[in-house]
Amino acid sequence: MPAMRAKLQIASVEKQGETSERLRFHGVAAKQYPADGSDENNTFAKFSPSVSLDITITNPALLGKFEQGQTFYVDFTQAAE
């Protein structure tokens, strides 16, 4: 199975009590696309035009480390059975 890479941006961070946070991601898009289409976000948006991902984290070492607007690469590789 081929691997896939997505580029996502944090749309919101919602604190859920003292022990968890919900991170909501969406696919990236450029604010202004260059005429030659060379913007990296344009390339990701072209091939993954609609992306949404919600993750609830409870790892104490990660709480408070994520901020709205940050972007991340997310790599998908098939897990072994």
Secondary structure, 3 states (H helix, E strand, C coil): CCCEEEEEEEEEEEEECCCEEEEEEEECCCCCCCCCCCCHHHHHHHHCCCCEEEEEECCCCCCCCCCCCCEEEEEECCCCC
